[in-house]
């Protein structure tokens, strides 16, 4: 039987990097979702204060396998 997957869109941020923001997305989603298969970063943005980047933000899609 074919596997069924679901995709949700989530956002996260980090004061360090886009990579850490992406890991935060996966770590937080894993607290309530099982069988995460992939993360697709749809958009990168950053918050700037006093000419410096203060927060890195990602808008990501997480794909996970549905359970039966």
Secondary structure, 3 states (H helix, E strand, C coil): CCCCEEEEEEEEEECCCHHHHHHHHHHHHCCCCCCEEEEEEEEEEEEEECCEEEEEEEEEEEEEECCC
